[in-house]
Every structure is written in C-alpha cells, then in structure tokens.
C-alpha cells in the first residue's frame, strides 16, 4: 500500500476518517499527514491549495541524493541518460507553473553536472523531448516486434547491434558490472574449470571443439574412454576411430578456450569457436558447418574473443573470467 490522497468535506473530522480507514483490515494501519500552509506532499508532487483552484510543483524528499549513473561509467548511453529523460519529460508534461518549471530545470542541470554530464547533452535532450511532445501522435505497435537483449561490454558492441536497424528486432542492453554481480560471483575452480575446450588429433592436428558444465578434464577422460572401448559416442572418438589416428595425454591434447558455466552463453561460445576453426580449415569432419553466422565474424573482428593466458595445471587457459 502506498500513499492515498483524500479530499473530504470539512464537516467530517480527520480522526474519524483515520479510525474508519484502520478498521478496513487489521494488517493495514494508516497514518495521517495533513496539509501545512495550504500545501501537502503526495508522491513526487507538492499540491498547493489556492482560493479557486489547485497548483502543483515537483517535490523531492530531504534525503534525496541526486545520484544517477555517472556519465563516465561503462554503461549503455540509454541507461545513463534514462534518469534525466524521465526528469526532463516530467518537467515538460506536468501542468506546473513557469516558476516551478525554471526551478526544476535548474535542479536537473545541477544534478547532471554533479554526475559528470556535459550540459549540452541535457539541453539537447530537452529540445528533443519538447519537439516530440508537439508532434506526438498515437503510437501503434509494429507487428511481430521482438526485443533481444545484448550484454554491453563497451561501445564496440554497437557495431553488431547496428546491423538490426531497420528490422523488426529491437535491442535492449544489459550490463555485467552491477553491484549484484560483483558481490555474488560464482565459485570458480581455476585448477580444473568448466567451459569450452578443444581436443587435438595428434596425427593430423585437426581440432574438435566441445563444451562441459563439469571440469573439462573429466570430459576429456570420457572421450578417451570412448576411443579405447571402440565406442563412437562422441564426434572426437568417431574421428579418431574411423581414421585410425592417435590421441595424446591431456597436457598436449586438451586446451581450454573459454571458461564459463553451463547455459545459453556456453552454447554461443561453443558455436563461435566451431565456426572459427571451421573457417581456418582445421576442424574435424564430424563438426563441419554448412551455414556460417555473420555475427561471430563481427565479434572476432572487434577483438572480443579471449586472449591467451598462462597455462593452468597442464590445461592451457585462454580465458578464466
């Protein structure tokens, strides 16, 4: 239950109204706040009572800190400007007096400067919102419109999302540097991680790419068991058995490509590495692709693939984040 504003006849007493309200449900207890100097605060507004009408202005609590996402943080611009878009749009659309509007605009400019925003960005935003209000027309939802989330790592990601301009796909950004993610990191076994890995054929040096939600060393042992028992259970075992090639020990056969946990993200990383080695012509026959995904090529060109890192317990790690 949030705030409730009540307009009542002066013949009724405030105490009686409060008493009747608190009898509605024993779990609901109301407190009354009356007007002072013919004004009362309700949600984000201050309502002023005049002789023949009412006037409103924008209200902020005394505990308000005016803190928003800082302009220099690594967040999508849409998220950084969202607070000021809301404040400015509220100032433009509410039927407040010109004096109140000027005071609110001064507050918005001060808030923007305190959070590192250039003043011209906020002024341009006000101009755009004012023009939009003048030209406002009833909006109709585009048919078959679909929203797709992208993880925002930096401005370079827009080279990928810009490919969807003019389509019925709308882009929504999500970030990884949130307080929750910083405080609740999953335990990570650096000695024997899960993730995307590759196995090498010691005879022809062809590559097999796989994924494992368990320690990749356990998955490696399963592949070798399939080979030794003549069981074509995996593509790697099938390739070794059919071509009568040799496999090796984990320290010269198994390599970690990307450490990650089981889920949709792991599936995407695996598909991207399969395409990478397919284009290099070193992927085993059993994993050959017939259709390439252009998005993975863009990611490689942007340099977003993990870089090589030191070997960890006999497993060459390319990314352990």
C-alpha positions as CSV (number, residue, x, y, z in Angstrom):
1,X,0.0,0.0,0.0
2,X,1.3,3.4,-1.0
3,X,0.2,6.9,-0.3
4,X,-3.5,7.8,-0.6
5,X,-4.8,11.3,-1.0
6,X,-8.3,12.0,0.3
7,X,-10.4,15.1,-0.4
8,X,-13.2,15.3,2.2
9,X,-15.9,17.7,3.4
10,X,-14.9,19.9,6.3
11,X,-17.9,18.7,8.2
12,X,-16.0,15.4,8.8
13,X,-13.2,15.1,11.3
14,X,-9.8,13.8,10.4
15,X,-9.7,11.5,13.4
16,X,-12.9,9.8,12.3
17,X,-11.6,9.3,8.8
18,X,-8.4,7.7,10.2
19,X,-10.3,5.5,12.5
20,X,-12.6,4.2,9.7
21,X,-9.6,3.6,7.5
22,X,-7.8,1.5,10.1
23,X,-10.8,-0.7,10.5
24,X,-10.7,-1.9,6.9
25,X,-8.1,-4.6,7.7
26,X,-6.1,-5.4,10.9
27,X,-2.9,-5.8,8.8
28,X,-3.3,-2.3,7.3
29,X,-2.5,0.7,9.6
30,X,-2.7,4.2,8.1
31,X,-1.0,7.4,9.4
32,X,-2.4,10.7,8.5
33,X,-0.5,13.7,7.2
34,X,-2.3,17.0,6.9
35,X,-1.6,20.0,4.8
36,X,0.7,22.7,6.1
37,X,0.5,26.3,4.8
38,X,-2.2,25.1,2.4
39,X,0.2,22.6,0.8
40,X,0.7,18.8,1.0
41,X,3.3,16.5,-0.5
42,X,1.9,13.5,-2.4
43,X,4.3,11.1,-4.1
44,X,6.7,13.3,-6.2
45,X,4.3,16.3,-6.2
46,X,3.6,19.2,-3.9
47,X,-0.1,20.2,-4.1
48,X,-0.8,23.8,-3.3
49,X,-4.4,24.8,-2.5
50,X,-5.5,28.3,-3.7
51,X,-8.7,30.2,-3.4
52,X,-10.3,28.9,-6.6
53,X,-8.0,26.1,-7.8
54,X,-5.0,23.9,-7.1
55,X,-1.4,24.3,-8.2
56,X,1.3,21.6,-8.3
57,X,5.1,21.6,-8.2
58,X,7.7,18.9,-8.2
59,X,8.7,17.5,-4.7
60,X,11.9,15.9,-3.6
61,X,12.4,14.4,-0.2
62,X,15.1,15.9,2.1
63,X,17.0,12.6,1.8
64,X,17.2,12.8,-2.0
65,X,20.9,12.5,-3.1
66,X,20.5,13.4,-6.8
67,X,22.8,10.5,-7.7
68,X,22.5,8.8,-11.1
69,X,24.7,6.5,-13.2
70,X,27.8,8.6,-13.8
71,X,28.5,9.8,-17.4
72,X,32.0,8.2,-17.4
73,X,30.8,4.7,-16.4
74,X,30.9,1.8,-18.8
75,X,27.1,1.6,-19.3
76,X,24.9,2.0,-22.4
77,X,24.2,5.6,-23.0
78,X,20.4,4.8,-23.0
79,X,20.8,3.7,-19.4
80,X,22.9,6.6,-18.3
81,X,20.5,9.2,-19.8
82,X,17.3,7.4,-18.6
83,X,17.0,9.3,-15.3
84,X,17.4,12.7,-17.0
85,X,15.0,11.6,-19.7
86,X,12.4,10.9,-17.0
87,X,13.1,14.1,-15.0
88,X,13.0,16.3,-18.1
89,X,9.9,14.7,-19.6
90,X,8.1,15.1,-16.3
91,X,9.0,18.8,-16.2
92,X,7.7,19.3,-19.7
93,X,4.5,17.3,-19.5
94,X,3.2,18.3,-16.0
95,X,1.0,21.4,-15.8
96,X,3.3,23.3,-13.4
97,X,3.9,27.0,-13.3
98,X,6.7,28.6,-15.2
99,X,8.4,29.5,-11.9
100,X,8.3,25.8,-10.8
101,X,9.5,24.7,-14.3
102,X,12.5,27.0,-14.1
103,X,13.4,25.8,-10.6
104,X,13.1,22.2,-11.7
105,X,15.3,22.8,-14.8
106,X,18.0,24.4,-12.6
107,X,17.9,21.3,-10.4
108,X,18.2,19.0,-13.4
109,X,21.2,20.9,-14.7
110,X,22.9,20.8,-11.3
111,X,22.3,17.1,-11.0
112,X,23.7,16.5,-14.4
113,X,26.9,18.4,-13.7
114,X,27.3,16.5,-10.4
115,X,27.2,13.2,-12.3
116,X,29.7,14.2,-14.9
117,X,27.2,15.0,-17.8
118,X,28.1,17.8,-20.2
119,X,25.4,20.5,-20.0
120,X,24.8,20.5,-23.8
121,X,23.7,16.8,-23.7
122,X,20.9,17.6,-21.2
123,X,19.8,20.8,-23.2
124,X,19.7,18.8,-26.4
125,X,17.6,16.2,-24.6
126,X,15.1,18.8,-23.5
127,X,14.8,20.1,-27.1
128,X,14.1,16.7,-28.5
129,X,11.5,15.9,-25.8
130,X,9.8,19.2,-26.4
131,X,9.6,18.6,-30.1
132,X,8.4,15.1,-29.6
133,X,5.6,16.4,-27.3
134,X,4.5,18.9,-30.0
135,X,4.5,16.2,-32.8
136,X,3.1,13.5,-30.6
137,X,0.8,11.1,-32.4
138,X,-1.0,7.9,-31.3
139,X,1.6,5.1,-31.4
140,X,0.9,1.8,-32.9
141,X,3.0,-1.2,-32.1
142,X,4.8,-2.7,-35.1
143,X,3.7,-6.2,-36.0
144,X,5.9,-9.1,-34.9
145,X,8.2,-6.8,-33.0
146,X,10.7,-8.6,-30.9
147,X,13.1,-7.4,-28.2
148,X,16.6,-9.1,-28.0
149,X,19.0,-8.5,-25.1
150,X,22.7,-7.8,-25.7
151,X,25.3,-7.8,-23.0
152,X,27.0,-4.4,-23.0
153,X,30.8,-4.7,-22.8
154,X,31.7,-1.3,-24.4
155,X,30.8,1.0,-27.3
156,X,32.2,-1.6,-29.8
157,X,29.1,-3.8,-29.3
158,X,27.1,-1.3,-31.3
159,X,28.8,-2.4,-34.4
160,X,26.9,-5.6,-34.0
161,X,23.6,-4.1,-32.8
162,X,23.5,-1.5,-35.6
163,X,23.1,-4.4,-38.0
164,X,19.5,-4.7,-36.8
165,X,18.5,-1.1,-37.6
166,X,15.5,-1.0,-39.9
167,X,14.4,-4.5,-38.8
168,X,11.6,-5.6,-36.5
169,X,14.2,-6.5,-33.9
170,X,14.7,-4.1,-31.0
171,X,17.8,-4.1,-28.9
172,X,17.9,-3.9,-25.1
173,X,21.3,-3.7,-23.3
174,X,22.2,-5.4,-20.1
175,X,25.4,-4.8,-18.2
176,X,27.7,-7.1,-16.3
177,X,29.3,-4.6,-13.9
178,X,26.3,-4.4,-11.5
179,X,26.6,-4.5,-7.7
180,X,24.8,-7.8,-7.5
181,X,27.3,-9.5,-9.9
182,X,30.3,-8.0,-8.1
183,X,29.0,-9.4,-4.7
184,X,27.7,-12.7,-5.9
185,X,30.4,-14.2,-8.1
186,X,30.1,-17.9,-8.7
187,X,32.9,-20.1,-7.2
188,X,35.4,-20.9,-9.8
189,X,37.7,-23.9,-10.0
190,X,40.8,-22.4,-11.5
191,X,42.7,-25.7,-11.4
192,X,40.2,-27.6,-13.5
193,X,37.5,-25.3,-14.9
194,X,34.3,-25.9,-16.9
195,X,33.7,-24.2,-20.3
196,X,34.6,-24.5,-23.9
197,X,37.6,-26.7,-24.8
198,X,39.3,-28.2,-27.8
199,X,40.9,-31.6,-28.4
200,X,43.6,-32.1,-30.9
201,X,44.3,-35.1,-33.1
202,X,48.0,-36.0,-32.7
203,X,48.2,-37.4,-36.2
204,X,46.8,-34.6,-38.3
205,X,46.4,-31.8,-35.8
206,X,42.7,-31.4,-36.7
207,X,40.6,-29.8,-33.9
208,X,37.4,-30.9,-32.1
209,X,35.5,-28.2,-30.1
210,X,33.3,-29.2,-27.2
211,X,31.7,-27.8,-24.0
212,X,31.3,-29.1,-20.5
213,X,29.5,-27.9,-17.5
214,X,31.8,-30.1,-15.4
215,X,35.6,-29.9,-15.1
216,X,36.9,-30.3,-18.7
217,X,39.5,-32.8,-17.5
218,X,36.6,-35.2,-16.6
219,X,35.1,-34.7,-20.1
220,X,38.5,-35.4,-21.7
221,X,38.7,-38.8,-19.9
222,X,35.2,-39.7,-21.2
223,X,36.4,-39.0,-24.8
224,X,39.5,-41.2,-24.3
225,X,37.3,-44.0,-22.8
226,X,35.1,-43.9,-25.9
227,X,38.2,-44.3,-28.1
228,X,39.6,-47.2,-26.0
229,X,36.3,-49.1,-25.9
230,X,35.7,-48.5,-29.7
231,X,32.6,-46.6,-28.9
232,X,31.7,-43.7,-31.3
233,X,29.8,-41.9,-28.6
234,X,31.5,-38.5,-29.3
235,X,32.5,-36.8,-32.6
236,X,36.1,-36.8,-31.4
237,X,36.1,-40.6,-30.7
238,X,34.4,-41.2,-34.1
239,X,37.1,-39.2,-35.9
240,X,40.0,-41.0,-34.2
241,X,38.4,-44.5,-34.7
242,X,37.4,-44.1,-38.3
243,X,40.7,-42.6,-39.4
244,X,42.9,-44.7,-37.1
245,X,44.6,-41.6,-35.8
246,X,46.4,-41.1,-32.5
247,X,45.3,-39.2,-29.4
248,X,47.6,-37.9,-26.6
249,X,47.7,-37.0,-23.0
250,X,45.7,-34.1,-21.7
251,X,48.7,-31.8,-21.4
252,X,49.3,-31.8,-25.2
253,X,45.8,-32.7,-26.4
254,X,43.3,-30.7,-24.3
255,X,43.1,-26.9,-24.3
256,X,40.7,-24.6,-22.5
257,X,39.3,-22.0,-24.9
258,X,36.7,-20.2,-22.7
259,X,35.9,-20.7,-19.0
260,X,32.2,-20.4,-18.4
261,X,29.2,-22.1,-16.7
262,X,26.5,-24.2,-18.4
263,X,23.8,-22.4,-20.2
264,X,22.9,-20.4,-23.3
265,X,26.1,-18.4,-23.1
266,X,28.2,-21.5,-23.2
267,X,26.2,-22.7,-26.3
268,X,27.0,-19.4,-28.1
269,X,30.7,-19.6,-27.2
270,X,30.9,-23.2,-28.5
271,X,29.2,-22.3,-31.8
272,X,31.5,-19.3,-32.3
273,X,34.7,-21.4,-31.8
274,X,33.4,-24.2,-34.1
275,X,32.9,-21.5,-36.8
276,X,36.4,-20.1,-36.1
277,X,38.2,-23.4,-36.6
278,X,35.9,-24.3,-39.5
279,X,37.0,-21.2,-41.3
280,X,40.6,-22.0,-40.6
281,X,40.1,-25.4,-42.2
282,X,41.3,-27.3,-39.1
283,X,38.0,-28.6,-37.8
284,X,37.4,-32.3,-37.8
285,X,35.0,-33.6,-40.5
286,X,32.3,-34.6,-38.0
287,X,31.9,-30.9,-37.0
288,X,32.0,-29.2,-40.4
289,X,29.5,-26.4,-40.8
290,X,27.2,-25.8,-43.8
291,X,26.0,-22.3,-42.8
292,X,28.0,-19.5,-41.2
293,X,26.8,-16.9,-38.7
294,X,28.0,-13.4,-39.7
295,X,27.6,-12.2,-36.1
296,X,30.5,-14.4,-35.0
297,X,32.7,-12.9,-37.7
298,X,31.9,-9.4,-36.3
299,X,32.8,-10.4,-32.8
300,X,36.2,-11.7,-34.0
301,X,36.9,-8.5,-36.0
302,X,36.1,-6.4,-32.9
303,X,38.7,-8.4,-30.9
304,X,36.1,-9.6,-28.3
305,X,37.4,-13.2,-28.3
306,X,39.5,-14.1,-25.2
307,X,43.3,-13.6,-25.4
308,X,45.8,-16.3,-24.5
309,X,46.7,-16.6,-20.8
310,X,49.2,-18.7,-18.9
311,X,48.8,-22.5,-18.6
312,X,46.9,-23.7,-15.6
313,X,47.7,-27.2,-14.2
314,X,48.5,-28.6,-17.6
315,X,45.4,-27.0,-19.2
316,X,46.2,-24.1,-21.5
317,X,43.7,-21.4,-20.4
318,X,42.7,-18.6,-22.8
319,X,40.2,-17.0,-20.5
320,X,39.4,-17.7,-16.9
321,X,36.9,-14.9,-16.3
